Amino acid sequence: MSQPNATPHSEKAVDTSAALHSLCVSRVPIFNHLPYEELVAIAEKATMRVYESGQFVHRSGERSDQLFIVHKGKVKVYRLSKTGREQLVRILLPGDFSGELALFSDSQHDSYAEVVETSHICTMSRSDLHQLLLRHPTIALHVLKEVSTRLKMSENQTTAIATESINTRIAQYLADLAEQENADTFNLPISRKDLASYLGTTPETLSRRLGEFEQAGLIQQTGQRKMRILDLDALLLL
C-alpha cells in the first residue's frame, strides 16, 4: 500500500533503487557488495554494446584483457575439441560475467562466448579493473570465490561425464533444476542441443533417453523445453 506521507528520503531511496537496477554492474557478484555511489563510478568506466544472436563476445585464442558483464540476454560459453565437437561450459545470464582472468594476467581466452539471444554486454578494461582493486581489495576476494565455484562446477561436470552413465547425468540435471526452481514443473534453460553438449552426449541420445524416462512414468514432456518430474525418487535411482 502506498504511503501518502512518505518523506523525501524514502522517495530518494526508491529512485536510487531504480537507478541501481539499470546499472550493468549492480547484479554482478564481484561488485554488488559496494555502495551505490561506487557502483555508479564503476558503471561510468564500462562500455555497453548490443549483440545479436550468433555473434561472439569473444573467441578462443583472442586476447583476454577485458571483463564482460551480461546486463540483458543470454550467452553460452563453450570449448571445441580437436574434432570440432562442442562442449558447453556454462550459460551466462544477466548478472554473470566472463573474462575474469583479465584481472590477473595478460592471457588468451580458452573458450568461445556466443550470444544465443539479443544481449546487452558491458565491458571493462584491465587497467580500470586494476584501479578498482586498489580502491576495493575485497573485489579480488569475490573474484576468487567465483573462480573457485566455477572450477568446482567444471570438475564435477568432468567427473560426471567420465564416471556416470548418461541416464544418471540427465536425471541429476533435471533433479537439480527442480531444486533450483523449487517446483516439479520447469522449463529447460537451454536448447536440447546445448544440453546434450553440456552432458557429454548427442541430441539424438538425449531425446531418446528423455522419451524412455517419459514412458517409464518418471517425467512428462511438453514441447522441447517444458518438463515435469512425476517420480523424483525413482529418477534419482537411475
C-alpha positions as CSV (number, residue, x, y, z in Angstrom):
1,M,0.0,0.0,0.0
2,S,1.4,3.4,-0.9
3,Q,2.3,5.9,1.8
4,P,1.0,9.4,1.0
5,N,3.1,11.0,3.8
6,A,6.4,9.4,2.7
7,T,9.4,11.6,3.4
8,P,11.7,12.9,0.7
9,H,14.3,10.4,2.0
10,S,12.0,7.4,1.1
11,E,11.4,8.9,-2.3
12,K,15.1,9.1,-2.9
13,A,15.5,5.5,-1.8
14,V,13.0,4.4,-4.5
15,D,14.8,6.5,-7.1
16,T,18.2,5.1,-6.1
17,S,16.8,1.5,-6.3
18,A,15.5,2.1,-9.8
19,A,18.8,3.6,-10.9
20,L,20.8,0.8,-9.3
21,H,18.8,-1.8,-11.3
22,S,19.7,0.0,-14.5
23,L,23.5,-0.3,-13.9
24,C,25.1,-3.2,-15.6
25,V,27.4,-3.8,-12.6
26,S,24.7,-3.8,-10.0
27,R,24.0,-7.6,-10.0
28,V,27.5,-8.8,-10.6
29,P,28.7,-10.8,-7.6
30,I,32.1,-9.2,-7.6
31,F,30.7,-5.7,-7.4
32,N,27.2,-5.8,-5.9
33,H,28.5,-5.5,-2.3
34,L,29.8,-2.0,-3.0
35,P,27.9,1.2,-2.1
36,Y,25.7,2.8,-4.7
37,E,28.0,5.7,-5.4
38,E,30.9,3.4,-6.1
39,L,28.7,1.3,-8.5
40,V,27.8,4.5,-10.4
41,A,31.5,5.3,-10.7
42,I,32.3,1.7,-11.9
43,A,29.4,1.8,-14.4
44,E,30.9,5.0,-15.9
45,K,34.0,3.0,-16.8
46,A,32.0,0.3,-18.6
47,T,31.1,0.3,-22.3
48,M,27.7,-1.1,-23.3
49,R,27.2,-2.9,-26.6
50,V,24.2,-4.8,-28.0
51,Y,25.0,-8.2,-29.5
52,E,22.6,-10.2,-31.7
53,S,22.1,-14.0,-31.6
54,G,25.0,-15.8,-33.2
55,Q,27.6,-13.0,-32.6
56,F,30.6,-13.7,-30.4
57,V,31.6,-11.8,-27.4
58,H,35.0,-13.4,-27.6
59,R,36.6,-16.4,-29.3
60,S,39.1,-18.9,-28.2
61,G,42.7,-17.7,-28.8
62,E,41.7,-14.0,-28.7
63,R,43.5,-11.8,-26.1
64,S,41.8,-11.7,-22.7
65,D,42.1,-8.1,-21.5
66,Q,38.5,-7.2,-20.6
67,L,35.8,-8.2,-18.3
68,F,32.5,-8.9,-20.0
69,I,29.3,-8.5,-18.0
70,V,25.8,-9.7,-19.2
71,H,23.3,-6.9,-18.5
72,K,20.5,-8.5,-20.5
73,G,20.2,-11.6,-22.6
74,K,21.9,-15.0,-22.7
75,V,25.4,-16.1,-23.7
76,K,26.7,-19.6,-24.0
77,V,30.4,-20.4,-23.2
78,Y,31.9,-23.5,-24.8
79,R,35.0,-25.1,-26.0
80,L,35.7,-27.0,-29.2
81,S,37.6,-30.3,-29.2
82,K,40.2,-31.2,-31.9
83,T,37.5,-32.9,-33.9
84,G,35.3,-29.8,-33.7
85,R,32.8,-31.2,-31.1
86,E,31.3,-28.5,-29.0
87,Q,31.5,-28.9,-25.2
88,L,29.2,-26.4,-23.3
89,V,30.9,-25.0,-20.2
90,R,28.2,-22.7,-18.9
91,I,25.4,-20.3,-19.7
92,L,25.8,-16.7,-18.8
93,L,22.6,-14.9,-17.7
94,P,22.0,-11.3,-16.5
95,G,24.5,-10.6,-13.7
96,D,27.0,-13.2,-14.9
97,F,30.4,-12.4,-16.4
98,S,33.3,-13.8,-18.4
99,G,36.9,-12.9,-18.8
100,E,37.7,-12.7,-15.1
101,L,41.3,-13.9,-15.7
102,A,41.9,-10.5,-17.3
103,L,42.1,-9.2,-13.7
104,F,45.3,-11.1,-13.0
105,S,47.3,-11.6,-16.2
106,D,47.6,-11.0,-19.9
107,S,46.3,-14.2,-21.4
108,Q,44.1,-15.7,-24.1
109,H,40.6,-17.0,-24.0
110,D,40.3,-20.7,-24.0
111,S,36.6,-20.8,-24.9
112,Y,34.0,-19.2,-27.1
113,A,31.3,-16.9,-25.8
114,E,28.4,-16.9,-28.3
115,V,25.2,-14.9,-27.9
116,V,22.1,-17.0,-28.1
117,E,19.6,-14.2,-27.9
118,T,19.8,-10.4,-28.2
119,S,22.1,-9.3,-25.3
120,H,23.4,-6.1,-23.8
121,I,27.0,-6.7,-22.7
122,C,29.2,-4.3,-20.7
123,T,32.9,-4.4,-21.0
124,M,35.6,-3.1,-18.6
125,S,39.4,-2.9,-19.4
126,R,42.1,-4.4,-17.3
127,S,43.6,-1.0,-16.4
128,D,40.2,0.2,-15.0
129,L,39.8,-3.1,-13.1
130,H,43.2,-2.8,-11.5
131,Q,42.3,0.7,-10.3
132,L,39.2,-0.7,-8.7
133,L,41.2,-3.4,-7.0
134,L,43.5,-0.8,-5.5
135,R,40.4,1.0,-4.0
136,H,38.5,-2.1,-3.1
137,P,40.7,-5.1,-2.4
138,T,37.6,-7.1,-1.4
139,I,36.7,-7.3,-5.1
140,A,39.6,-9.7,-5.6
141,L,38.2,-12.0,-2.8
142,H,34.8,-12.0,-4.6
143,V,36.6,-12.9,-7.9
144,L,38.5,-15.7,-6.3
145,K,35.3,-17.1,-4.8
146,E,33.6,-17.0,-8.2
147,V,36.5,-18.6,-9.9
148,S,36.7,-21.4,-7.2
149,T,32.9,-22.0,-7.7
150,R,33.3,-22.3,-11.4
151,L,36.3,-24.6,-11.0
152,K,34.3,-26.9,-8.7
153,M,31.4,-27.0,-11.2
154,S,33.8,-27.8,-14.0
155,E,35.5,-30.6,-12.1
156,N,32.1,-32.0,-11.2
157,Q,31.0,-31.9,-14.8
158,T,34.2,-33.6,-16.0
159,T,33.9,-36.3,-13.3
160,A,30.3,-37.0,-14.1
161,I,31.0,-37.4,-17.8
162,A,33.9,-39.7,-17.1
163,T,32.2,-41.9,-14.4
164,E,28.4,-41.7,-14.6
165,S,26.0,-43.1,-17.2
166,I,24.1,-40.8,-19.4
167,N,20.9,-41.8,-17.7
168,T,22.3,-40.7,-14.3
169,R,23.7,-37.4,-15.8
170,I,20.3,-36.5,-17.3
171,A,18.4,-37.5,-14.2
172,Q,20.7,-35.5,-11.9
173,Y,20.5,-32.4,-14.2
174,L,16.7,-32.5,-14.1
175,A,16.6,-33.0,-10.3
176,D,19.0,-30.1,-9.8
177,L,16.8,-27.8,-12.0
178,A,13.7,-28.8,-10.0
179,E,15.6,-28.0,-6.8
180,Q,16.7,-24.6,-8.2
181,E,13.1,-23.7,-9.3
182,N,11.6,-25.3,-6.2
183,A,9.0,-26.9,-8.4
184,D,8.3,-30.1,-10.2
185,T,7.4,-28.3,-13.4
186,F,10.0,-26.1,-15.1
187,N,11.5,-25.1,-18.5
188,L,14.9,-26.2,-19.7
189,P,17.0,-23.0,-19.7
190,I,18.9,-24.1,-22.8
191,S,18.2,-25.9,-26.1
192,R,18.4,-29.7,-26.2
193,K,21.4,-29.4,-28.5
194,D,23.2,-27.3,-25.9
195,L,22.0,-29.5,-23.1
196,A,23.4,-32.6,-24.9
197,S,26.7,-30.8,-25.3
198,Y,26.8,-29.9,-21.6
199,L,26.0,-33.5,-20.6
200,G,28.6,-35.0,-22.9
201,T,26.2,-36.8,-25.3
202,T,24.4,-36.3,-28.6
203,P,21.0,-34.6,-29.1
204,E,19.6,-37.9,-30.5
205,T,20.7,-39.8,-27.4
206,L,19.3,-37.1,-25.1
207,S,15.9,-37.1,-26.8
208,R,15.8,-41.0,-26.8
209,R,16.6,-41.2,-23.1
210,L,14.0,-38.5,-22.2
211,G,11.5,-40.5,-24.2
212,E,12.4,-43.6,-22.2
213,F,12.0,-41.6,-18.9
214,E,8.6,-40.5,-20.0
215,Q,7.5,-44.0,-21.0
216,A,8.6,-45.2,-17.6
217,G,6.4,-42.6,-15.9
218,L,9.3,-40.6,-14.4
219,I,8.8,-37.3,-16.3
220,Q,6.3,-35.6,-18.6
221,Q,7.4,-33.5,-21.6
222,T,5.6,-30.7,-23.2
223,G,7.3,-29.4,-26.4
224,Q,11.0,-29.0,-26.4
225,R,11.5,-27.2,-23.1
226,K,8.8,-27.8,-20.6
227,M,9.4,-30.7,-18.1
228,R,7.5,-32.1,-15.2
229,I,9.1,-34.6,-12.8
230,L,6.5,-37.2,-11.9
231,D,8.7,-39.5,-9.7
232,L,11.8,-37.8,-8.3
233,D,12.8,-40.7,-6.1
234,A,12.8,-43.2,-9.0
235,L,14.6,-40.7,-11.2
236,L,17.4,-40.3,-8.8
237,L,17.9,-44.1,-8.6
238,L,18.9,-44.2,-12.3
